[in-house]
Amino acid sequence: MPFASGRDVIAQAQSGTGKTATYTTGVLQRIDAEKDRLQALILLPTIPLAQQVDDVVNALSLHMKIKTALCVGGTP
């Protein structure tokens, strides 16, 4: 089990199959709300995808009492 062992996971599937919710749920399960420090980092290749994942993370963690941040950068 990749999440139980704490190792990296690479997943590939077609659009609309629930990949974002699946890995986000796995990441959120590992968060300890009592610890006030960085516990997870999700890196994405584009700003629109980062915004989409941020929306999913915020929706799924709504009642978890954790802090999230969307950080984007780059040049046009």
Contacts in CASP RR format, 6 or more apart in sequence:
PFRMAT RR
TARGET T0000
AUTHOR 0000-0000-0000
METHOD contacts of the structure
MODEL  1
MPFASGRDVIAQAQSGTGKTATYTTGVLQRIDAEKDRLQALILLPTIPLA
QQVDDVVNALSLHMKIKTALCVGGTP
2 8 0 8 1.000
2 9 0 8 1.000
3 9 0 8 1.000
3 26 0 8 1.000
3 29 0 8 1.000
3 30 0 8 1.000
6 30 0 8 1.000
9 23 0 8 1.000
11 19 0 8 1.000
11 22 0 8 1.000
11 23 0 8 1.000
13 19 0 8 1.000
20 52 0 8 1.000
20 53 0 8 1.000
20 56 0 8 1.000
21 56 0 8 1.000
21 60 0 8 1.000
23 42 0 8 1.000
24 42 0 8 1.000
24 53 0 8 1.000
24 56 0 8 1.000
24 57 0 8 1.000
24 60 0 8 1.000
25 60 0 8 1.000
27 40 0 8 1.000
27 42 0 8 1.000
27 57 0 8 1.000
28 40 0 8 1.000
28 57 0 8 1.000
28 60 0 8 1.000
28 61 0 8 1.000
28 64 0 8 1.000
28 66 0 8 1.000
30 39 0 8 1.000
30 40 0 8 1.000
31 39 0 8 1.000
31 40 0 8 1.000
31 61 0 8 1.000
31 64 0 8 1.000
31 66 0 8 1.000
32 39 0 8 1.000
33 64 0 8 1.000
33 65 0 8 1.000
33 66 0 8 1.000
42 53 0 8 1.000
42 57 0 8 1.000
44 50 0 8 1.000
44 53 0 8 1.000
47 72 0 8 1.000
47 73 0 8 1.000
50 70 0 8 1.000
50 72 0 8 1.000
51 70 0 8 1.000
51 72 0 8 1.000
54 68 0 8 1.000
54 70 0 8 1.000
57 68 0 8 1.000
58 68 0 8 1.000
61 68 0 8 1.000
END
